[in-house]
Amino acid sequence: YVREWSHPCTECGKRFRLKINLIIHQRSHAKEGPYECPCPYCKKFLSCSMSLRRHLQTHARDRPYCCSSCNKCFTRSNHLLRHKKIHE
């Protein structure tokens, strides 16, 4: 069973399988409000604390997920999986 990408963002057209993910994404289009979380390293503003936590990994030195083909390393396992497709 495959879920459809049936929840489009009215601002940018990006589509989501789950409505909750659309709702979280829509906060990123808000220019101001209670969902602005500034990154202390690069001053980027994130839409919620969960996004900020995920973003902070980009500043981390620890990159435990390494590609066996080219040794490029990543902070998140899904980024490594996406990267591996370039070697296929």
Wavefront OBJ file of the C-alpha trace (Angstrom):
o trace
v 0.000 0.000 0.000
v 1.494 3.323 -1.078
v 0.154 6.590 0.262
v -0.407 9.342 -2.232
v 1.193 12.760 -1.952
v -2.263 14.273 -1.562
v -1.583 17.256 0.693
v -0.175 20.185 -1.351
v 1.131 23.407 0.166
v -0.862 26.357 -1.158
v 2.215 28.619 -0.887
v 4.861 26.652 -2.789
v 3.195 23.526 -4.183
v 5.319 21.049 -2.219
v 3.274 17.910 -1.539
v 3.075 15.730 1.562
v 1.721 12.285 2.302
v 0.606 13.201 5.814
v -1.462 16.259 6.684
v 0.548 16.880 9.859
v 3.719 17.230 7.770
v 1.955 19.802 5.592
v 0.913 21.748 8.691
v 4.469 21.737 10.044
v 5.798 22.785 6.623
v 3.309 25.645 6.315
v 4.797 27.208 9.433
v 7.993 27.749 7.437
v 6.153 30.261 5.247
v 5.163 32.402 8.253
v 7.243 35.585 8.300
v 6.766 36.064 12.003
v 5.019 34.396 14.875
v 5.573 31.944 17.694
v 7.353 29.402 15.483
v 10.570 31.318 14.770
v 13.584 29.571 16.278
v 16.941 31.222 15.462
v 20.047 29.095 14.962
v 22.792 30.358 17.283
v 25.491 29.467 14.732
v 24.287 30.861 11.411
v 21.303 33.037 12.419
v 18.941 31.073 10.175
v 15.354 31.031 11.461
v 13.593 27.681 11.662
v 9.856 27.138 11.844
v 9.802 25.092 15.057
v 12.069 23.606 17.694
v 12.077 20.218 15.932
v 13.361 21.850 12.745
v 15.983 23.707 14.751
v 17.235 20.488 16.359
v 17.493 18.849 12.946
v 19.220 21.924 11.477
v 21.765 22.030 14.308
v 23.066 18.661 13.090
v 24.424 20.442 10.003
v 26.826 22.311 12.284
v 27.919 19.148 14.112
v 31.396 17.785 13.549
v 30.162 14.237 14.110
v 29.122 12.717 10.779
v 28.695 9.006 11.490
v 27.004 7.979 8.218
v 29.719 7.495 5.577
v 29.438 6.403 1.967
v 31.396 3.209 1.264
v 31.982 4.311 -2.344
v 33.499 7.775 -1.860
v 33.861 8.215 1.932
v 31.663 11.331 2.032
v 30.011 11.475 5.461
v 26.659 12.784 6.665
v 24.947 13.717 9.916
v 21.733 11.869 9.026
v 21.190 8.373 7.665
v 18.554 9.489 5.155
v 21.037 11.961 3.646
v 23.486 9.099 3.106
v 20.762 7.002 1.452
v 19.875 9.882 -0.869
v 23.569 10.418 -1.683
v 24.180 6.746 -2.506
v 21.845 7.058 -5.486
v 24.501 9.045 -7.371
v 26.698 5.928 -7.393
v 24.024 3.674 -8.940
l 1 2 3 4 5 6 7 8 9 10 11 12 13 14 15 16 17 18 19 20 21 22 23 24 25 26 27 28 29 30 31 32 33 34 35 36 37 38 39 40 41 42 43 44 45 46 47 48 49 50 51 52 53 54 55 56 57 58 59 60 61 62 63 64 65 66 67 68 69 70 71 72 73 74 75 76 77 78 79 80 81 82 83 84 85 86 87 88
